[in-house]
Amino acid sequence: MAKGLRIVAKKDGFRRAGIAHTSEPQEYPLSKFSKEQVEQLKKDPMLVVQEIEISEPKGKDKDPK
């Protein structure tokens, strides 16, 4: 498991951190964002942001070599 963010926009298409957020929950790995972006996302009143645990993407945990 990895740390991630679940983000829901109060207005569909609202942009923050280079992403157009939707009114449907979207999950992202925490590593997708810088520390500054995470703080901006959490403080933005147009977004609902939750810290969550997400599954590691398949094939990413082992080197294929």
SEFI-374608 format. One record per atom (N, C-alpha, C, O): residue number from 1; residue in one letter; atom name; x, y, z. Coordinates in pm, 1 decimal. Atoms other than C-alpha are relative to their C-alpha. Layout:
n,res,atom,u,v,w
NUM,A,CA,X,Y,Z
...
END
This chain:
n,res,atom,u,v,w
1,M,N,83.8,-118.1,0.0
1,M,CA,0.0,0.0,0.0
1,M,C,88.4,124.5,0.0
1,M,O,199.1,124.8,53.9
2,A,N,-71.2,-127.5,8.1
2,A,CA,108.3,355.4,-68.8
2,A,C,-93.6,111.9,42.7
2,A,O,-215.6,95.7,41.2
3,K,N,81.5,-115.3,-37.6
3,K,CA,-10.4,694.1,49.0
3,K,C,-51.5,68.4,-125.8
3,K,O,15.9,72.9,-228.7
4,G,N,59.2,-68.1,113.9
4,G,CA,-242.0,883.4,-179.6
4,G,C,-98.2,106.2,45.1
4,G,O,-118.6,128.5,164.5
5,L,N,102.4,-101.7,-25.0
5,L,CA,-502.4,1155.8,-207.1
5,L,C,-124.5,-34.2,-79.8
5,L,O,-116.3,-72.8,-196.5
6,R,N,129.4,7.7,68.5
6,R,CA,-870.6,1128.1,-292.3
6,R,C,-49.9,143.3,-8.7
6,R,O,-64.1,210.9,93.2
7,I,N,36.7,-139.5,21.7
7,I,CA,-983.9,1457.3,-444.3
7,I,C,-134.2,9.0,-71.5
7,I,O,-158.2,-59.0,-171.3
8,V,N,130.3,-27.7,60.4
8,V,CA,-1335.6,1579.8,-522.6
8,V,C,-12.6,151.7,-13.4
8,V,O,10.0,225.1,82.8
9,A,N,19.8,-143.7,22.2
9,A,CA,-1403.8,1921.5,-677.0
9,A,C,-145.7,35.4,27.8
9,A,O,-236.6,-40.3,-6.5
10,K,N,136.4,-47.8,-22.9
10,K,CA,-1706.8,2118.3,-565.0
10,K,C,-62.0,50.5,-129.0
10,K,O,-184.3,59.1,-140.4
11,K,N,46.5,-40.2,132.7
11,K,CA,-1730.9,2242.8,-924.5
11,K,C,77.7,-83.0,-101.5
11,K,O,200.5,-76.4,-106.6
12,D,N,-62.3,87.4,97.9
12,D,CA,-1662.2,1994.6,-1204.5
12,D,C,93.4,78.5,-92.0
12,D,O,55.0,182.3,-145.9
13,G,N,-96.4,-64.7,87.8
13,G,CA,-1350.1,2088.2,-1402.1
13,G,C,88.5,102.7,68.6
13,G,O,173.4,163.7,3.5
14,F,N,-82.5,-95.3,-73.7
14,F,CA,-1196.9,2306.8,-1129.2
14,F,C,146.2,-43.0,-6.6
14,F,O,178.0,-158.8,20.3
15,R,N,-141.6,32.6,17.9
15,R,CA,-820.5,2323.1,-1189.2
15,R,C,85.2,44.8,118.6
15,R,O,72.1,155.9,170.0
16,R,N,-99.9,-30.4,-102.5
16,R,CA,-547.7,2306.6,-927.2
16,R,C,111.5,-104.1,-15.9
16,R,O,84.6,-221.3,-42.1
17,A,N,-118.5,86.6,9.9
17,A,CA,-194.5,2159.1,-937.1
17,A,C,11.7,-65.2,-137.4
17,A,O,59.0,-178.2,-149.6
18,G,N,-13.0,49.9,136.1
18,G,CA,-213.8,2116.7,-1314.5
18,G,C,-100.4,-106.4,-40.5
18,G,O,-83.1,-172.5,-142.9
19,I,N,99.6,103.8,27.7
19,I,CA,-518.9,1889.6,-1303.0
19,I,C,-139.3,61.8,3.0
19,I,O,-170.4,143.0,90.2
20,A,N,141.8,-37.1,-3.1
20,A,CA,-883.4,1949.4,-1393.0
20,A,C,-70.5,-105.3,84.9
20,A,O,-84.8,-220.1,43.0
21,H,N,63.0,93.1,-93.7
21,H,CA,-1060.3,1790.2,-1096.2
21,H,C,-148.4,-12.4,-31.6
21,H,O,-209.9,79.5,-85.6
22,T,N,140.4,27.3,29.4
22,T,CA,-1405.0,1635.5,-1122.5
22,T,C,-81.8,-4.5,128.6
22,T,O,-27.6,-5.9,239.1
23,S,N,88.7,11.7,-115.1
23,S,CA,-1706.4,1617.2,-896.1
23,S,C,-11.6,-145.3,45.3
23,S,O,-76.5,-173.7,146.0
24,E,N,-8.9,140.2,-40.9
24,E,CA,-1647.1,1240.2,-883.2
24,E,C,136.4,-20.8,66.3
24,E,O,235.5,36.1,20.5
25,P,N,-128.4,21.2,-67.1
25,P,CA,-1374.8,1118.6,-643.8
25,P,C,105.6,-59.6,-93.8
25,P,O,78.7,-155.0,-166.8
26,Q,N,-113.9,50.1,76.1
26,Q,CA,-1036.7,1066.2,-810.4
26,Q,C,112.9,-26.2,98.7
26,Q,O,133.8,51.3,192.1
27,E,N,-109.4,35.4,-89.8
27,E,CA,-741.6,895.0,-642.9
27,E,C,133.4,12.1,-72.4
27,E,O,147.7,-28.1,-187.9
28,Y,N,-132.6,-22.8,54.9
28,Y,CA,-378.0,986.6,-698.9
28,Y,C,104.0,-43.6,101.9
28,Y,O,82.1,-28.4,222.0
29,P,N,-109.5,25.1,-94.6
29,P,CA,-51.1,863.6,-548.1
29,P,C,54.3,133.0,51.0
29,P,O,62.2,230.9,-23.3
30,L,N,-52.4,-123.2,-60.7
30,L,CA,92.1,1121.8,-310.9
30,L,C,124.8,48.6,-73.9
30,L,O,151.7,168.6,-79.0
31,S,N,-123.5,-35.0,70.9
31,S,CA,415.6,1112.9,-512.2
31,S,C,-24.7,80.8,-127.8
31,S,O,69.8,135.4,-184.8
32,K,N,33.4,-77.1,120.0
32,K,CA,233.0,1279.2,-805.5
32,K,C,15.4,150.1,24.5
32,K,O,34.4,226.8,-69.9
33,F,N,0.6,-141.2,-35.3
33,F,CA,239.8,1612.4,-619.4
33,F,C,120.5,37.0,85.6
33,F,O,172.4,-45.0,161.4
34,S,N,-103.9,-51.0,-89.7
34,S,CA,508.1,1826.6,-457.9
34,S,C,-64.6,31.0,135.6
34,S,O,-187.1,33.6,147.9
35,K,N,52.3,-36.2,-132.5
35,K,CA,473.8,1916.8,-90.3
35,K,C,-82.9,127.6,-7.7
35,K,O,-187.3,138.9,56.7
36,E,N,71.2,-126.3,14.8
36,E,CA,366.7,2266.2,-191.7
36,E,C,-137.4,-21.9,-64.5
36,E,O,-236.5,37.6,-22.4
37,Q,N,127.2,28.0,66.1
37,Q,CA,97.3,2131.0,-423.9
37,Q,C,-97.7,-68.8,95.2
37,Q,O,-217.0,-38.4,94.4
38,V,N,86.9,69.3,-96.5
38,V,CA,-37.4,1901.3,-151.0
38,V,C,-61.7,101.8,95.6
38,V,O,-181.3,95.5,124.2
39,E,N,52.7,-103.2,-90.0
39,E,CA,-71.6,2199.2,83.5
39,E,C,-103.5,87.7,-70.7
39,E,O,-206.3,121.4,-12.0
40,Q,N,96.2,-80.1,76.2
40,Q,CA,-244.9,2404.3,-189.2
40,Q,C,-131.1,-76.1,-18.2
40,Q,O,-239.3,-19.7,-1.9
41,L,N,120.4,81.2,19.7
41,L,CA,-486.1,2119.8,-260.8
41,L,C,-82.6,-8.3,128.4
41,L,O,-204.3,10.1,126.4
42,K,N,69.5,14.8,-128.2
42,K,CA,-571.1,2069.1,106.5
42,K,C,-65.3,129.9,46.8
42,K,O,-171.1,126.5,109.6
43,K,N,51.9,-129.1,-46.2
43,K,CA,-627.2,2441.2,170.0
43,K,C,-105.3,59.9,-92.1
43,K,O,-174.3,154.2,-53.5
44,D,N,92.1,-58.9,96.7
44,D,CA,-838.2,2506.8,-139.9
44,D,C,-145.0,-29.2,38.7
44,D,O,-182.5,-145.8,50.7
45,P,N,139.2,21.2,-40.6
45,P,CA,-1204.3,2559.6,-40.9
45,P,C,-87.2,-63.0,-109.6
45,P,O,-198.3,-108.3,-81.9
46,M,N,76.6,59.8,109.9
46,M,CA,-1319.1,2433.9,-382.5
46,M,C,24.5,-150.5,-12.8
46,M,O,-36.2,-216.4,-97.3
47,L,N,-32.9,141.6,6.7
47,L,CA,-1172.2,2087.0,-317.4
47,L,C,-21.3,-68.1,134.3
47,L,O,-0.7,-8.9,240.3
48,V,N,4.4,85.8,-118.1
48,V,CA,-1239.5,1807.7,-72.2
48,V,C,112.4,-101.4,-19.6
48,V,O,110.5,-180.0,-114.4
49,V,N,-118.6,83.9,13.5
49,V,CA,-910.0,1625.0,-14.1
49,V,C,11.9,-89.5,122.1
49,V,O,6.4,-43.2,236.0
50,Q,N,-19.1,97.1,-107.7
50,Q,CA,-862.3,1307.8,189.5
50,Q,C,130.3,-74.2,-24.2
50,Q,O,161.2,-111.0,-137.5
51,E,N,-116.9,87.1,9.8
51,E,CA,-538.2,1124.3,262.3
51,E,C,-48.7,-143.2,12.5
51,E,O,-127.4,-175.2,101.5
52,I,N,45.4,138.6,4.3
52,I,CA,-585.1,756.3,180.8
52,I,C,118.8,-92.6,-23.9
52,I,O,229.4,-47.0,-52.9
53,E,N,-94.9,103.1,38.8
53,E,CA,-395.3,431.1,130.5
53,E,C,-48.7,-55.4,-133.2
53,E,O,-166.1,-89.6,-147.2
54,I,N,36.8,53.6,130.2
54,I,CA,-390.5,313.2,-231.2
54,I,C,91.3,-117.5,-33.7
54,I,O,201.3,-128.9,20.2
55,S,N,-79.7,113.7,44.4
55,S,CA,-265.3,-4.3,-397.8
55,S,C,112.3,47.6,-89.8
55,S,O,96.2,143.0,-165.9
56,E,N,-111.5,-29.0,89.7
56,E,CA,72.9,5.1,-568.1
56,E,C,-39.8,-43.8,-140.8
56,E,O,-102.3,-148.6,-157.0
57,P,N,27.1,44.5,136.6
57,P,CA,41.1,-4.8,-947.4
57,P,C,71.4,-131.8,-28.6
57,P,O,186.0,-150.3,12.4
58,K,N,-59.2,130.0,29.5
58,K,CA,105.5,-357.3,-1074.8
58,K,C,123.5,16.7,-87.2
58,K,O,126.5,99.8,-178.0
59,G,N,-122.4,-3.9,77.2
59,G,CA,453.5,-417.3,-1210.2
59,G,C,97.6,106.0,43.8
59,G,O,210.6,109.8,-4.9
60,K,N,-88.5,-107.8,-43.7
60,K,CA,599.1,-117.6,-1032.4
60,K,C,88.5,-42.1,117.3
60,K,O,192.5,19.2,141.5
61,D,N,-72.8,35.7,-120.4
61,D,CA,720.0,-299.4,-722.0
61,D,C,124.8,-84.7,-27.0
61,D,O,209.6,-97.7,61.3
62,K,N,-117.7,81.4,31.1
62,K,CA,975.6,-523.2,-899.6
62,K,C,62.4,43.6,-130.1
62,K,O,-7.3,80.4,-224.6
63,D,N,-73.7,-31.3,121.4
63,D,CA,1243.0,-452.6,-1155.5
63,D,C,-6.5,-120.0,-94.7
63,D,O,29.0,-230.4,-53.6
64,P,N,15.6,114.1,90.3
64,P,CA,1176.8,-669.6,-1465.9
64,P,C,130.8,-60.5,-45.7
64,P,O,128.7,-164.2,-112.0
65,K,N,-130.8,53.8,43.0
65,K,CA,1551.7,-724.9,-1522.7
65,K,C,41.4,-117.9,81.1
65,K,O,148.2,-174.5,57.7
END
